[in-house]
Amino acid sequence: MRRKPSYVFNKIWINGIFVILMILIIYPLTWMIMNSLKANTELFSSSFSFPKKLLFSNYADAWRLGFASFFFNSIFVTVVSVAATVILAAFCAYALARLKIRFRNTILYLIMGGLLLSPQSALISLYRLLDALNIYNTYFAMIIPYIAFRIPFGVFLMYGYFKDFPSDLEDAARIDGCNTLGILLRIVMPISKPIISATAIVSAIFTWNEFIFALVFIENEKLITIPVGLSRFKDALLTNWTGMLAGIVIASFPMVIAFLFMSKTFIRGLTAGSVKG
């Protein structure tokens, strides 16, 4: 059967928009990788051309100049923050969605109100609080605020998913003698991998790229993370631009790899958490 001209036209312009968006996304990444393999002089003389000689030593220089420390600090802070965020958000969302507790809706609305709070607006208050608790300039000065600001979004995603969780599975588990905590850990969370993965990836991206808290709450050079560490490559007199680009490429790999491996689960989780409840 011959297709209508309108159908063909719509397909062409929709595909054209996707091609343009793909170019807008891929070109900056290609430019960054391409220029991370150049010398500084070549970067400024011909930044839009392919490198005459591939200088993989830029990556080694970035790693040697302290990027290794920044990288492992970011890994540690991200893993701890994401793990705590997922666990606490799951506990809170399950309790609000499945248990009969007083003022459940009020508590839910208060938690959702955290989505309206900008992290930067609490900067001064957090600084004074962390200093009073004697955890300023420690890993906890980053980890605790990251957890606090990501829990509302995690609860938002998981609440809708847990709200429509099959009650038959919970009833069967209770008959077998499983308590509420056991139901959550053994039944609900293993089945809820999509929404948990979505929460983990979103939280990891936020934590990995966060700059303001890491800059203000950390003074020890041994504790700084990648976003702050990359700014240290810039100097008043001499800036290693290609080394900075190499560091940015290295910093982007963990999140890109995590998303590639978990993309299907991530999309399923976001869809489930947004339409349920």
Secondary structure, DSSP 4 states (H G I P E B T S, - for coil): -PPPHHHHHHHHHHHHHHHHHHHHHHHHHHHHHHHTTS-HHHHHH-TTS--SS--THHHHHHIIIIIHHHHHHHHHHHHHHHHHHHHHHHHHHHHHHHS--TTHHHHHHHHHGGGGS-GGGGHHHHHHHHHHTT-TTSTHHHHHHHHHHHHHHHHHHHHHHHHTS-HHHHHHHHHTT--HHHHIIIIIHHHTHHHHHHHHHHHHHHHHH--HHHHHS---TTT--HHHHHHTT--SS---HHHHHHHHHHHHHHHHHHHHHHHHHHHHHHHHHHH--
